Amino acid sequence: MFLHLGRGHMLKTERIVMIGDMESSLDSTITENFFETSRKEGFVVDYSSGNPRSFVLTEEKVYYSIISSKTLRKRLQRNLAEK
C-alpha cells in the first residue's frame, strides 16, 4: 500500500515510522534541532514547496507534506484497514 503525500508523491506505508504535525512539533527546541540537522545532512525531502503542514518520518528520510497530519493519519488507517 502507498500513502499519498501530496502533489503526486507517494510513500510505501511499510516505511512509515511516524506522522507528525509540523506546527506543534516546532514548539520543541529538540525537534527544531532535529529538523535542522536532518535538512543540513540531506535527509529532508520537501514535497510542500517550503510550506509544510506535516512531516512523515521513515528510517531513512523526513518527508514534508502540504497535507495535514490528521488527513494523512486517516488515509493511513484506511489503507491499513483494507489490507
Backbone as CSV, one residue per row, in Angstrom:
resi,resn,N_x,N_y,N_z,CA_x,CA_y,CA_z,C_x,C_y,C_z
1,MET,0.834,-1.187,0.000,0.000,0.000,0.000,0.881,1.255,0.000
2,PHE,0.303,2.332,-0.486,1.012,3.602,-0.562,0.193,4.698,0.109
3,LEU,0.889,5.694,0.624,0.250,6.876,1.199,0.581,8.066,0.313
4,HIS,-0.443,8.782,-0.123,-0.257,9.974,-0.957,0.124,11.141,-0.057
5,LEU,1.302,11.744,-0.320,1.802,12.854,0.488,1.489,14.220,-0.114
6,GLY,0.868,14.241,-1.282,0.543,15.500,-1.930,1.380,15.731,-3.168
7,ARG,0.818,16.478,-4.104,1.480,16.837,-5.352,2.008,15.617,-6.110
8,GLY,1.251,14.520,-6.044,1.593,13.332,-6.809,2.659,12.431,-6.207
9,HIS,3.092,12.714,-5.002,4.141,11.926,-4.363,3.538,10.867,-3.438
10,MET,4.079,9.653,-3.558,3.589,8.523,-2.780,4.731,7.918,-1.965
11,LEU,4.361,7.257,-0.862,5.334,6.615,0.012,4.759,5.275,0.452
12,LYS,5.578,4.224,0.415,5.118,2.913,0.873,4.766,2.991,2.352
13,THR,3.597,2.500,2.713,3.137,2.597,4.103,4.030,1.808,5.061
14,GLU,4.665,0.721,4.584,5.541,-0.068,5.460,6.743,0.724,5.950
15,ARG,7.111,1.757,5.228,8.293,2.550,5.572,8.014,3.608,6.641
16,ILE,6.754,3.893,6.913,6.386,4.991,7.802,6.601,4.611,9.262
17,VAL,7.360,5.461,9.961,7.600,5.302,11.389,6.671,6.219,12.174
18,MET,6.458,7.432,11.640,5.673,8.426,12.368,5.123,9.479,11.413
19,ILE,3.926,9.970,11.733,3.348,11.126,11.046,3.143,12.190,12.106
20,GLY,3.633,13.404,11.852,3.517,14.456,12.855,3.050,15.778,12.282
21,ASP,2.517,16.597,13.153,2.063,17.940,12.810,3.255,18.893,12.908
22,MET,3.544,19.594,11.836,4.725,20.453,11.800,4.633,21.596,12.802
23,GLU,3.502,22.268,12.867,3.368,23.443,13.734,3.585,23.088,15.210
24,SER,2.913,22.058,15.687,3.060,21.707,17.106,4.427,21.107,17.397
25,SER,5.049,20.468,16.413,6.375,19.876,16.616,7.444,20.941,16.784
26,LEU,7.254,22.086,16.161,8.260,23.142,16.237,8.219,23.907,17.556
27,ASP,7.289,23.542,18.448,7.265,24.131,19.788,8.439,23.635,20.626
28,SER,9.041,22.529,20.218,10.149,21.923,20.953,11.484,22.286,20.299
29,THR,12.407,22.767,21.099,13.747,23.097,20.599,14.457,21.846,20.103
30,ILE,14.244,20.735,20.776,14.875,19.476,20.383,14.400,19.066,18.987
31,THR,13.097,19.175,18.746,12.551,18.808,17.445,13.029,19.775,16.369
32,GLU,13.084,21.050,16.684,13.606,22.040,15.742,15.031,21.692,15.340
33,ASN,15.848,21.337,16.334,17.235,20.947,16.060,17.297,19.686,15.204
34,PHE,16.405,18.734,15.471,16.349,17.514,14.667,16.068,17.840,13.206
35,PHE,15.057,18.692,12.944,14.722,19.059,11.572,15.879,19.807,10.905
36,GLU,16.511,20.706,11.626,17.628,21.472,11.072,18.799,20.560,10.717
37,THR,19.148,19.646,11.617,20.234,18.704,11.354,19.878,17.791,10.183
38,SER,18.642,17.308,10.159,18.191,16.439,9.062,18.286,17.165,7.724
39,ARG,17.902,18.427,7.711,17.967,19.229,6.484,19.412,19.399,6.032
40,LYS,20.281,19.780,6.965,21.691,20.003,6.631,22.371,18.744,6.110
41,GLU,21.977,17.593,6.638,22.606,16.333,6.241,21.926,15.671,5.041
42,GLY,20.913,16.333,4.493,20.280,15.848,3.270,19.220,14.784,3.460
43,PHE,18.657,14.694,4.654,17.645,13.685,4.923,16.214,14.188,4.734
44,VAL,16.045,15.468,4.453,14.701,16.035,4.292,14.322,16.057,2.809
45,VAL,13.133,15.554,2.531,12.548,15.620,1.191,11.307,16.493,1.331
46,ASP,11.339,17.655,0.681,10.262,18.630,0.843,9.280,18.563,-0.323
47,TYR,8.112,17.959,-0.074,7.049,17.905,-1.066,6.035,19.017,-0.838
48,SER,6.398,19.995,0.005,5.446,21.047,0.361,5.781,22.399,-0.267
49,SER,6.827,22.450,-1.070,7.296,23.716,-1.656,7.611,24.745,-0.581
50,GLY,8.195,24.285,0.529,8.609,25.188,1.592,7.530,25.590,2.570
51,ASN,6.352,24.980,2.477,5.239,25.323,3.368,4.622,24.056,3.968
52,PRO,5.396,23.312,4.771,4.889,22.033,5.285,3.840,22.189,6.374
53,ARG,2.826,21.346,6.288,1.810,21.266,7.349,2.063,20.053,8.223
54,SER,2.774,19.058,7.654,3.049,17.828,8.396,4.384,17.255,7.930
55,PHE,4.830,16.229,8.655,6.024,15.503,8.243,5.780,14.020,8.440
56,VAL,6.449,13.235,7.609,6.373,11.783,7.700,7.801,11.286,7.882
57,LEU,8.014,10.582,8.968,9.343,10.088,9.303,9.463,8.626,8.895
58,THR,10.541,8.308,8.177,10.876,6.917,7.873,12.251,6.659,8.473
59,GLU,12.762,5.450,8.325,14.090,5.157,8.863,15.183,5.918,8.127
60,GLU,14.910,6.312,6.878,15.944,6.964,6.060,15.751,8.463,5.865
61,LYS,14.520,8.938,5.834,14.231,10.319,5.446,13.132,10.933,6.291
62,VAL,13.038,12.263,6.181,11.922,13.020,6.735,11.249,13.700,5.543
63,TYR,9.987,13.386,5.323,9.236,13.942,4.202,8.307,15.032,4.708
64,TYR,8.393,16.230,4.099,7.478,17.317,4.414,6.307,17.254,3.444
65,SER,5.095,17.465,3.970,3.888,17.388,3.149,3.014,18.620,3.354
66,ILE,2.284,18.961,2.304,1.320,20.067,2.397,0.006,19.604,3.012
67,ILE,-0.161,18.290,3.143,-1.396,17.721,3.678,-1.295,17.635,5.195
68,SER,-2.377,17.932,5.897,-2.349,17.923,7.359,-2.059,16.522,7.890
69,SER,-1.455,16.468,9.069,-1.138,15.179,9.690,-2.414,14.388,9.984
70,LYS,-3.483,15.073,10.323,-4.762,14.409,10.601,-5.275,13.676,9.355
71,THR,-5.209,14.334,8.214,-5.652,13.719,6.964,-4.745,12.552,6.583
72,LEU,-3.431,12.730,6.734,-2.503,11.641,6.414,-2.754,10.423,7.303
73,ARG,-2.987,10.660,8.594,-3.266,9.540,9.508,-4.553,8.815,9.120
74,LYS,-5.587,9.567,8.746,-6.841,8.952,8.305,-6.618,8.080,7.065
75,ARG,-5.858,8.599,6.117,-5.563,7.843,4.899,-4.781,6.573,5.236
76,LEU,-3.814,6.688,6.138,-3.011,5.535,6.528,-3.874,4.487,7.212
77,GLN,-4.713,4.911,8.124,-5.599,3.972,8.809,-6.545,3.278,7.839
78,ARG,-7.062,4.025,6.884,-7.952,3.440,5.885,-7.193,2.410,5.034
79,ASN,-5.954,2.739,4.641,-5.133,1.796,3.869,-4.849,0.524,4.654
80,LEU,-4.538,0.677,5.927,-4.217,-0.481,6.749,-5.443,-1.361,6.994
81,ALA,-6.609,-0.735,7.086,-7.856,-1.480,7.284,-8.220,-2.296,6.045
82,GLU,-7.805,-1.828,4.877,-8.123,-2.511,3.630,-7.237,-3.731,3.397
83,LYS,-6.154,-3.859,4.124,-5.216,-4.975,3.922,-5.853,-6.286,4.231
